[in-house]
Structures are given as structure tokens and as C-alpha cells.
Amino acid sequence: MTDISEAGPWVLALAMTAAALALALLHLRTRRSNAALRAEARAEAQAAAGRYQALEANARSSAQAAAQASETRFRSMEATLIAEAQAAERAGLAARQQGDRVSGELAHLVDTRLPGLVTHLRHRHVPVPGTQDPALAHTDLGALLERALNQVAQVVVDTEERVDAGAQAVLRATTAEIQAKSYRLQEMIEEAQFAFDDPEIAKRLVSMDRTNEENLRQIQATGVLCGAWPGLTRNDSHLGDIVAGAQSRIAGYQRVQITSQLSDPVGVVARAVEPLAVIVAELLANAVHHTPQGTRPVDVSLHQVQAGACVVIDDPGVGMTDEEREFAARMLSGQQGVLLTHLGDPPRAGFATIGRLVQQFGFTVTVDKPSSYGGVRAVVFVPDHLLMLMDEVAQPMSAMSPALRKPEPPRQESPAPSPAAGPAGAIELPRRRRQRAVQDTDRPAPQGPAPAITPDQAALTWGAWQTGTLRGFEDAHTDQEEGTQS
């Protein structure tokens, strides 16, 4: 017992020590557990803080990205709006410029191109001005302007042709009446010439007849220009008679000298006699008009060529400019319709009249070469189908006609030519003979220059001329409606 009681304090101490150790271990364990919990709590807190920071950073990043995207979209929209505004401004400027160009082209069309078109229609060598801006020539606007010009040109041409046709119809009817009265006046003058023997009266009647002849030529040419028939249907006639008759129709006939290089009595068939006389008279009138007084006379020569015969007219006048020569060639070709309004003021109707007859009868007339005297050479070519050989006994040449060229005598070693043989290179023409006609091969050809004639001889010559003319009227006179109109 004593031992147990003596050991009690030690056991108690030991127990208390064990309990203390246990408490210490428990406290240590608790502290460790608390430390672990605190560490875990701190870790979780740190993790939560990290997640928060990440979320915050992500939120900030998202906000920045959204802000940047919004700003980008805003700037893009702003740039788009600015570009559209600039494009609209450029389009407006281009539209204003295009409007100015169109307005300028329309003003150019009205002020320049349309007057140029009218000038071109009257003078074909003058070009029509183009567009003011060359870049518009091949655009839709340029094509539209060209269509407008073509429409205006067509309207102008149609209107001119319609008005000109009416004017020609009026002139045709008027000239036909005046021409018929002039022929009647000519007959009355001829009757008076045979009715009175007084030389003074005869002189005045001859002057009146010449004036009436010149007036008749101008009336006849005007009628032909307007599409009328020349007026008279004549018989087959000597070429020399036709040219001499044409000479008698013009003022200043004394300044015309006619020579013949024909060795045969070449004649012209009836239907072509008056048209040829009109052509030669117009050319002679033009040659004399443009030849100054005091110069050499107008030279006229007759020639037979391979395909027909020619009347060559050489004047020592002022000549022709290139424009006049081009106009004459165009008129004489007979290929172009003639409008009275295109002949100028005063009208240049001579070549246009000749062109009408060239187209209808097949003559050829050229004035494109200068004469040997510095003026103009006009050549009238008569084709062989309008020619014939005349019977000199049944229908002798007029005393006013140029004498035929005397043929050269044949050489002894050469065979004698046949009576109807013409000059070298000439063609054989049909010979017109009448019943009981005998060829007079022994008639002497005139030689040397013609002697000067007295007034009495001139009166006798004119009387013979008027007698022959009256006989021609009696044989072939027709009224104003005879013939055809083109």
C-alpha cells in the first residue's frame, strides 16, 4: 500500500504529462489543421483572386475589344460615308461638267454646225464642222447629234427640191409662152424685111432681129435649164451651119472667128441640131463675155475625129479659177441634178443648161484645159451616131458657114481616095441623099481670105440668110407644145 501511495503522485504526474502531451499533440494537430485550413483558405482566396483578376482582365479585354470593334465600325462607317459623299460630289461635278459639255455642244450645233451644213449643201467643197469636243464624236451624244444633222439636211434638201421644182415649173410655162411670142416676133421682123426696101429701115430691122435673137437665146436657155424642150425641131443640118447660127445668137458675134478643118460635109441629125446650137451659143456667149475688147477674136474650129466630130472654142480671156473649173465640170457632166438656188446670184446658168442637154442627147463638153491664148478651151464632142454626111447639092451650106478644108491632092504613087473618103483617122458617116440629087464634085472650094463686103452685099447676104431661115421655119416650125420635157 505504501508503495502504491508513494507512486501515486508520479502516476498522476505522468498522467498529467501524458494528458498535457496529448493536449499538446492535439493542439499541435489542431494548429496544423488550422494552418492547413488557413493555407487552403489562402490558396482558395488566391485562386479566387486570380480568377477574379482573370475575369476582370477578360472583362477589360472584352470591353476594350468591343470598344475597339465599335470604334473600328464607326470609323469604317465614317470612311464609307465620307467616300460616298465624295463620290456623290464627284458625280455631281461630273454631271455638271457633262451638262456644260452638252450645253456647249448644243450651242456649237446651233451656232456653227447647222450654218455649216447649209453652206455645205450649197457648196459641196465646204466641209461640215465636227463636234466641238473631239472626244464626243464616237459617243452616244455624238451619234445623236449626227442623226439630228442628217435629219435637218434631209428636210432642207427635200424642201429645196420641192420649192425648186415649183419654180422650174413656173419658169418652164413662162418661157414657153415668151419663146413662142419671140418666134412670132421674129417672123414679123422677117416679113417686114421683105416688105420694105428702104436701107435705113432694113438696118433697123436687122438690129431688131439681132436683139430678138439674143433675147430668144436667153429665154430658150432658161427653159432648157428648167427641163423644157429647146423649142424647134429642125431638119438635118451642116455642122458649120449650126455653129454659124449659134454665133448669130450672141452679142459681140463680130469677135468670133470660125474655121473648118472638115473636108467632108459633116451634118447633124435633126433631133440634135437645136440642142447643139444651144450648147455652142452658150459657150460662145461665155467666151465673148470673158474676153476683153481689143484682144484677138474667139477662135472656133471644126474637126472630124475617130468617133465623131468636135467643135473647139479657144478664147483669150481671163481663164478660170480651180473652183470655177470644178463647178463647170460638175455642171457639164450632166450627172448631178440642178437646183436653181445653187446657181449663185446672179445665177451661173450657162453650164447647167449645157449639162441638161448633155444628159439628154449624149454630147460631151469639157472646159478643163487652158487655151493657147491663156483663156479657156471648150471642146464639144458630137458622137458619130448623131452625125451624117450631107448632100451638098440638095442642101448646100449657108454662105455664112465656114468653108470646108480643101483636101490635099493625092500623090502619084498613092492610090486615089474614094470620093467619100474623109481625113486620116476619120470614120465613115452615113450619107443623106435626096431624090434627083447629083453630087457636085466640080464646085470650086474658096481660096484665100474673104474680101471685104459692102453694105449692099451685107444686106443681100442677110436677106439670103433670112430667106433660108424662113424656109426652115416653114418646113419645121412647131408650136410651143411640140417636143418633150425632161
C-alpha positions in Angstrom: 0.0 0.0 0.0 2.8 2.3 0.9 4.3 1.6 -2.4 1.2 2.4 -4.4 0.5 5.5 -2.4 4.0 6.6 -2.7 3.8 6.1 -6.5 0.5 7.9 -6.9 2.0 11.4 -7.5 4.2 10.1 -10.1 1.4 8.4 -11.9 -0.6 11.5 -11.6 2.2 13.5 -12.9 2.8 11.1 -15.6 -0.9 11.0 -16.5 -1.0 14.8 -16.4 2.2 14.8 -18.5 0.6 12.4 -20.9 -2.6 14.4 -20.9 -0.5 17.5 -21.5 1.3 15.8 -24.2 -1.9 14.6 -25.7 -3.3 18.2 -25.4 -0.1 19.5 -26.9 -0.3 17.0 -29.7 -4.0 17.8 -30.1 -3.2 21.5 -30.0 -0.4 20.9 -32.5 -2.6 18.9 -34.7 -5.2 21.5 -34.4 -2.8 24.2 -35.2 -1.5 22.2 -38.1 -5.1 21.6 -39.2 -5.9 25.2 -38.8 -2.7 26.2 -40.6 -3.6 23.8 -43.4 -7.1 25.2 -43.4 -5.7 28.7 -43.4 -3.3 27.7 -46.2 -6.1 26.1 -48.1 -8.2 29.2 -47.5 -5.4 31.4 -48.6 -4.9 29.3 -51.6 -8.6 29.3 -52.4 -8.6 33.0 -51.8 -5.6 33.5 -54.0 -7.2 31.3 -56.6 -10.4 33.2 -56.3 -8.4 36.4 -56.5 -6.7 35.1 -59.6 -9.9 34.1 -61.2 -11.3 37.5 -60.3 -8.3 39.1 -61.8 -8.6 36.9 -64.8 -12.3 37.7 -65.1 -11.5 41.3 -64.6 -8.8 41.2 -67.1 -11.0 39.3 -69.5 -13.8 41.8 -68.9 -11.4 44.6 -69.5 -10.1 42.9 -72.6 -13.6 42.2 -73.9 -14.6 45.8 -73.2 -11.5 47.1 -74.9 -12.1 44.7 -77.9 -15.7 45.7 -78.0 -14.7 49.4 -77.8 -12.1 48.9 -80.5 -14.6 47.0 -82.7 -17.1 49.7 -82.1 -14.6 52.3 -82.9 -13.5 50.4 -86.0 -17.0 50.0 -87.2 -17.6 53.7 -86.5 -14.5 54.7 -88.4 -15.4 52.3 -91.2 -18.9 53.8 -91.4 -17.5 57.2 -91.2 -15.0 56.4 -94.0 -17.8 54.9 -96.1 -20.0 57.9 -95.6 -17.1 60.2 -96.5 -16.3 58.1 -99.6 -20.0 58.2 -100.6 -20.2 61.9 -100.0 -17.0 62.4 -102.1 -18.3 60.1 -104.8 -21.6 62.0 -104.8 -19.7 65.2 -105.0 -17.6 63.9 -107.9 -20.7 62.6 -109.6 -22.4 65.9 -109.2 -19.3 67.7 -110.6 -19.1 65.2 -113.5 -22.8 65.7 -114.1 -22.4 69.5 -114.1 -19.4 69.1 -116.4 -21.3 66.8 -118.7 -24.2 69.2 -118.7 -21.8 72.0 -119.6 -20.4 69.9 -122.4 -23.8 69.0 -123.7 -24.9 72.7 -123.5 -21.7 73.7 -125.3 -22.2 71.0 -128.0 -25.8 72.1 -128.5 -24.7 75.7 -128.7 -22.0 74.7 -131.2 -24.6 72.7 -133.2 -26.9 75.7 -133.4 -24.3 78.4 -133.9 -21.7 76.6 -136.1 -22.7 73.2 -137.4 -26.2 73.9 -138.7 -25.0 77.0 -140.7 -22.0 75.0 -141.9 -24.4 72.3 -143.0 -26.5 74.8 -145.0 -23.3 76.1 -146.6 -22.2 72.6 -147.4 -25.5 71.8 -149.1 -24.9 74.8 -151.4 -21.1 74.4 -151.8 -20.1 70.8 -151.6 -16.4 71.5 -151.2 -17.1 73.2 -147.8 -17.0 70.6 -145.0 -19.5 70.4 -142.2 -17.8 71.3 -138.9 -17.4 68.4 -136.4 -18.2 68.3 -132.7 -16.6 70.9 -130.5 -15.1 68.2 -128.2 -13.5 65.5 -130.3 -14.0 63.0 -127.5 -17.8 63.2 -128.1 -17.5 62.2 -131.7 -17.8 58.4 -131.1 -20.2 58.6 -128.1 -24.0 58.2 -128.0 -24.3 62.0 -127.8 -22.2 62.4 -130.9 -24.2 59.8 -132.8 -27.4 61.6 -131.7 -26.1 65.0 -132.9 -25.1 63.4 -136.3 -28.7 62.0 -136.6 -30.1 65.4 -135.9 -27.8 66.9 -138.6 -28.8 64.2 -141.1 -32.5 64.8 -140.4 -32.1 68.6 -140.9 -30.1 68.0 -144.1 -32.8 65.7 -145.5 -35.6 68.2 -144.6 -33.6 71.1 -146.2 -32.9 69.1 -149.4 -36.5 67.9 -149.7 -37.8 71.4 -149.2 -35.3 72.9 -151.6 -36.2 70.3 -154.3 -39.9 70.8 -153.8 -39.6 74.6 -154.0 -37.2 74.4 -156.9 -39.5 72.0 -158.8 -42.3 74.5 -158.4 -40.1 77.4 -159.5 -38.9 75.4 -162.5 -42.5 74.6 -163.5 -43.4 78.3 -163.4 -40.4 79.3 -165.4 -41.0 76.5 -167.9 -44.5 77.7 -168.6 -43.5 81.3 -168.7 -40.5 80.8 -171.0 -42.6 78.6 -173.3 -45.1 81.5 -173.8 -42.4 84.1 -174.2 -40.4 81.9 -176.6 -43.5 81.4 -178.8 -44.1 85.1 -178.9 -40.4 85.7 -179.7 -40.6 83.3 -182.6 -43.7 85.2 -183.8 -41.9 88.5 -183.4 -39.0 87.0 -185.5 -41.5 86.1 -188.3 -43.0 89.6 -188.2 -39.5 91.2 -188.5 -38.7 88.9 -191.4 -41.9 89.8 -193.1 -41.1 93.5 -192.6 -37.6 93.0 -194.1 -39.2 91.7 -197.3 -41.9 94.3 -197.3 -39.7 97.5 -197.2 -36.8 98.4 -199.5 -35.6 101.4 -197.5 -31.9 100.7 -196.4 -32.4 102.6 -193.1 -35.5 100.5 -192.3 -33.6 97.4 -193.3 -30.8 98.3 -191.0 -33.1 98.9 -188.1 -35.0 95.7 -188.8 -31.7 93.8 -188.8 -30.8 95.3 -185.4 -34.2 94.5 -184.0 -33.8 90.9 -185.3 -30.4 90.5 -183.7 -31.7 91.8 -180.4 -34.7 89.5 -180.6 -32.4 86.6 -181.4 -30.2 87.3 -178.3 -33.4 87.6 -176.2 -34.7 84.4 -177.6 -31.4 82.6 -176.8 -31.6 83.6 -173.2 -35.3 82.6 -172.9 -34.6 79.3 -174.6 -31.6 78.5 -172.3 -33.7 79.3 -169.3 -36.5 77.0 -170.5 -33.9 74.2 -171.2 -32.5 74.7 -167.7 -35.9 74.2 -166.2 -36.5 71.0 -168.2 -38.2 72.3 -171.3 -37.7 71.1 -174.9 -35.3 73.5 -176.8 -38.2 74.8 -178.9 -37.9 74.0 -182.5 -37.5 70.7 -184.4 -35.2 71.4 -187.4 -34.0 69.4 -190.4 -30.7 67.7 -190.7 -28.1 70.5 -190.9 -24.5 71.0 -191.7 -22.3 71.3 -188.7 -20.9 74.5 -190.0 -24.4 76.0 -190.4 -25.2 75.1 -186.8 -22.1 76.8 -185.4 -22.6 79.9 -187.6 -26.2 80.0 -186.5 -25.1 79.8 -182.8 -22.7 82.7 -183.5 -25.6 84.8 -184.8 -27.5 84.4 -181.5 -24.9 86.2 -179.2 -23.9 89.8 -178.6 -20.4 90.5 -179.9 -20.7 88.0 -182.7 -18.1 90.0 -184.7 -15.5 88.9 -182.2 -15.9 85.2 -183.1 -13.8 83.7 -185.9 -14.9 80.2 -187.3 -12.7 78.0 -189.4 -13.4 74.4 -190.5 -10.9 71.6 -190.7 -13.6 69.3 -192.2 -13.0 68.0 -195.6 -16.4 66.4 -195.9 -19.9 67.9 -195.5 -20.5 66.6 -192.0 -24.0 67.2 -190.7 -26.0 66.6 -187.6 -29.3 64.6 -187.5 -32.4 66.6 -187.0 -33.2 65.8 -183.3 -29.7 67.1 -182.2 -29.5 70.2 -184.3 -31.2 72.7 -182.0 -29.6 71.3 -178.8 -26.2 71.5 -180.3 -26.9 75.1 -181.4 -27.9 76.0 -177.8 -24.7 74.4 -176.4 -22.4 76.2 -178.8 -24.3 79.5 -178.4 -23.9 79.3 -174.6 -20.2 78.6 -174.8 -19.6 81.4 -177.4 -21.5 83.8 -175.2 -19.4 82.9 -172.2 -16.2 83.1 -174.2 -17.0 86.6 -175.6 -18.2 87.8 -172.2 -14.9 86.9 -170.6 -12.7 88.2 -173.4 -11.7 91.9 -173.1 -12.4 94.2 -176.0 -9.4 94.8 -178.3 -7.9 91.3 -177.9 -7.8 88.7 -180.6 -11.1 87.1 -181.6 -12.5 83.9 -180.1 -11.2 81.0 -182.2 -13.7 78.3 -183.2 -12.6 75.3 -185.3 -14.5 72.3 -186.5 -12.8 68.9 -186.6 -13.7 65.3 -187.5 -12.2 62.7 -185.2 -12.3 58.9 -185.0 -15.6 58.6 -183.0 -17.4 61.7 -184.2 -16.8 65.4 -184.6 -15.6 68.2 -182.3 -16.2 72.0 -182.0 -13.2 73.6 -180.3 -13.6 77.1 -178.9 -10.4 78.9 -177.7 -10.8 82.3 -176.1 -8.1 84.7 -175.0 -10.0 85.7 -171.9 -9.3 85.8 -168.1 -9.4 82.0 -167.6 -11.0 80.1 -164.8 -10.1 79.5 -161.1 -9.9 76.0 -159.7 -13.3 76.5 -158.0 -14.9 77.7 -161.2 -13.3 74.8 -163.2 -14.6 72.3 -160.6 -18.1 73.9 -160.7 -18.1 73.8 -164.5 -17.0 70.1 -164.7 -19.8 69.2 -162.2 -22.4 71.0 -164.2 -21.2 69.8 -167.6 -21.1 66.2 -166.6 -24.9 66.0 -166.6 -24.8 63.5 -163.7 -25.9 65.9 -161.0 -29.4 67.3 -160.5 -29.5 71.1 -160.8 -31.3 73.4 -158.4 -31.9 77.0 -159.4 -30.9 78.1 -155.9 -27.5 76.5 -156.2 -26.5 78.6 -159.3 -25.5 81.7 -157.3 -26.6 85.3 -157.5 -26.5 86.2 -160.3 -27.1 82.6 -161.4 -24.4 80.9 -163.4 -26.9 79.1 -165.7 -24.9 78.5 -168.8 -23.0 75.4 -167.8 -26.1 74.0 -166.0 -28.1 74.4 -169.2 -25.4 72.6 -171.2 -25.4 69.9 -168.7 -29.1 69.3 -169.2 -28.6 68.8 -172.9 -25.5 66.7 -172.4 -27.6 64.3 -170.3 -30.4 64.1 -172.8 -28.6 63.8 -176.1 -25.2 62.3 -175.3 -22.8 65.1 -176.2 -19.6 65.6 -174.2 -18.5 69.1 -173.2 -15.2 69.9 -171.4 -13.6 73.2 -170.3 -10.9 71.8 -168.1 -7.9 72.9 -170.2 -6.4 76.4 -170.9 -6.4 77.7 -174.5 -3.3 78.5 -176.4 -4.1 82.2 -175.7 -4.3 82.0 -171.9 -8.0 81.8 -171.7 -10.2 78.7 -171.7 -10.5 75.9 -174.3 -14.0 74.5 -174.6 -14.5 71.3 -176.6 -17.9 70.0 -177.7 -17.8 66.4 -178.9 -20.6 65.1 -181.1 -20.7 61.3 -181.2 -20.9 59.6 -184.5 -24.5 58.3 -184.1 -25.6 61.9 -184.2 -23.7 62.7 -187.4 -24.2 62.1 -191.1 -22.8 63.2 -194.5 -25.0 65.9 -196.1 -25.9 66.1 -199.8 -24.3 69.4 -200.8 -26.5 69.7 -204.0 -29.8 69.1 -202.4 -28.9 71.0 -199.2 -25.9 73.3 -199.7 -24.2 75.0 -196.9 -25.1 78.6 -196.0 -22.9 81.4 -197.2 -22.2 82.4 -193.6 -20.8 78.9 -192.8 -17.0 78.3 -192.8 -15.7 76.8 -196.0 -14.6 73.1 -195.9 -10.9 72.4 -195.9 -9.7 71.7 -199.4 -8.3 68.2 -199.5 -4.7 67.8 -200.5 -4.1 66.3 -204.0 -3.1 62.7 -203.8 0.5 61.7 -204.6 1.1 60.0 -207.9 2.4 56.8 -206.3 -0.6 56.6 -203.9 -4.0 55.2 -205.0 -6.6 57.8 -205.5 -9.0 58.1 -202.5 -12.7 57.3 -202.9 -15.0 60.4 -203.3 -16.5 59.8 -199.8 -13.2 59.2 -198.0 -12.6 61.5 -195.1 -9.4 62.6 -193.4 -7.0 60.1 -191.9 -8.5 58.5 -188.8 -12.0 59.8 -189.6 -14.9 57.4 -189.6 -17.3 56.8 -192.5 -20.6 58.6 -191.8 -24.0 57.8 -193.3 -24.7 60.0 -196.3 -28.1 61.5 -196.6 -29.2 61.9 -200.3 -32.4 63.2 -201.7 -34.2 62.2 -204.9 -32.7 63.5 -208.1 -29.7 64.8 -206.2 -26.4 64.7 -208.0 -23.1 65.3 -206.2 -21.3 68.3 -207.4 -17.7 67.3 -207.3 -16.6 70.2 -209.6 -17.6 73.1 -207.3 -14.5 75.1 -206.6 -13.5 75.5 -203.0 -13.0 79.0 -201.7 -9.4 80.1 -201.6 -7.6 82.9 -199.7 -9.1 85.4 -197.2 -12.6 86.6 -197.8 -12.8 90.0 -199.4 -14.3 92.9 -197.5 -18.0 93.3 -198.3 -20.0 96.4 -198.9 -23.2 97.4 -197.1 -25.3 96.3 -200.1 -23.6 93.0 -200.2 -24.1 92.6 -196.5 -27.8 93.4 -197.0 -28.1 90.8 -199.8 -26.3 88.2 -197.5 -28.6 88.9 -194.6 -31.5 88.7 -197.0 -30.4 85.3 -198.2 -29.9 84.2 -194.5 -33.3 85.4 -193.6 -34.8 83.6 -196.6 -33.2 80.4 -195.6 -34.3 80.8 -192.1 -37.9 81.5 -193.2 -37.8 78.4 -195.4 -36.6 76.4 -192.4 -39.5 77.8 -190.3 -42.0 76.8 -193.0 -40.6 73.3 -193.2 -40.1 72.6 -189.5 -41.8 75.2 -187.4 -43.7 73.8 -184.4 -45.8 75.4 -181.8 -44.7 75.9 -178.1 -46.1 72.5 -177.0 -44.1 70.4 -179.6 -41.4 68.2 -178.2 -40.9 66.5 -174.9 -40.0 67.9 -171.5 -37.5 66.2 -169.2 
